[in-house]
Amino acid sequence: MRLDVRLPIGGLFSLLGALLTAYGAATRSRPGSAPTGVPIDLVWGVVLLAFGVWMLFLARRAAGRNPPPPPSPQTFGPPPASHR
């Protein structure tokens, strides 16, 4: 089994992006939440969420494209008679 590093990275960024997006959406109308006029929590939450979803998509695409190789016959079974 091969572990693709994009899978845990995508999951982490998707989770953090969803939390930050929800927080930014919930505090959008509060005074002082966007002093520059840009709801930064909401914007960066969407960016993190998009990056996480992209990583998950790439990991899933790579898993379908490269199936694991079959085990070699030398790995399993008794050793050949020449090794005694």
C-alpha positions as CSV (number, residue, x, y, z in Angstrom):
1,M,0.0,0.0,0.0
2,R,1.4,3.3,-1.0
3,L,0.5,6.5,0.9
4,D,0.0,9.6,-1.2
5,V,1.0,12.6,0.8
6,R,-1.7,14.6,-1.0
7,L,-4.4,12.7,0.8
8,P,-3.7,13.8,4.4
9,I,-2.7,17.3,3.3
10,G,-5.9,17.7,1.4
11,G,-7.9,16.5,4.3
12,L,-6.2,18.8,6.7
13,F,-6.5,21.9,4.5
14,S,-10.2,21.1,3.6
15,L,-11.1,20.8,7.3
16,L,-9.3,24.0,8.3
17,G,-10.7,25.8,5.3
18,A,-14.2,24.7,6.1
19,L,-13.8,25.8,9.7
20,L,-12.3,29.2,8.8
21,T,-15.0,29.8,6.1
22,A,-17.7,29.0,8.6
23,Y,-16.2,31.3,11.2
24,G,-15.7,34.1,8.6
25,A,-19.3,33.8,7.4
26,A,-20.6,33.8,11.0
27,T,-18.7,36.9,12.0
28,R,-19.1,38.8,8.8
29,S,-21.6,41.3,10.1
30,R,-19.9,42.0,13.4
31,P,-18.2,45.4,13.7
32,G,-14.4,45.3,13.6
33,S,-14.4,41.9,11.9
34,A,-13.2,43.4,8.6
35,P,-11.5,46.7,9.3
36,T,-10.2,47.0,5.7
37,G,-13.6,46.1,4.2
38,V,-12.4,42.6,3.2
39,P,-13.6,39.7,5.4
40,I,-10.1,38.1,5.6
41,D,-11.3,35.0,7.5
42,L,-13.9,34.3,4.8
43,V,-11.5,34.9,1.9
44,W,-8.7,32.7,3.3
45,G,-11.1,30.1,4.4
46,V,-12.3,29.7,0.8
47,V,-8.7,29.7,-0.4
48,L,-7.7,26.9,2.1
49,L,-10.8,24.9,1.3
50,A,-10.2,25.2,-2.5
51,F,-6.6,24.0,-2.0
52,G,-7.6,21.1,0.1
53,V,-10.3,20.0,-2.3
54,W,-7.7,20.2,-5.1
55,M,-5.2,18.1,-3.2
56,L,-7.9,15.5,-2.5
57,F,-8.9,15.5,-6.2
58,L,-5.3,14.9,-7.3
59,A,-4.8,12.1,-4.7
60,R,-7.9,10.4,-5.9
61,R,-7.0,10.8,-9.6
62,A,-3.5,9.4,-8.9
63,A,-4.9,6.4,-7.0
64,G,-7.1,5.4,-9.9
65,R,-4.3,5.9,-12.5
66,N,-1.6,3.8,-10.8
67,P,-2.8,0.5,-9.4
68,P,-0.4,-1.2,-7.1
69,P,1.8,-3.8,-8.8
70,P,1.0,-7.5,-8.1
71,P,3.2,-9.2,-5.6
72,S,6.2,-11.0,-7.1
73,P,6.3,-14.8,-6.8
74,Q,9.7,-14.5,-5.0
75,T,8.1,-12.7,-2.0
76,F,5.7,-15.5,-1.0
77,G,6.1,-19.2,-0.6
78,P,8.9,-21.5,0.4
79,P,12.5,-20.6,-0.7
80,P,13.8,-22.3,-3.9
81,A,15.7,-25.6,-3.5
82,S,18.9,-23.9,-4.7
83,H,19.2,-21.9,-1.5
84,R,19.7,-24.8,0.9
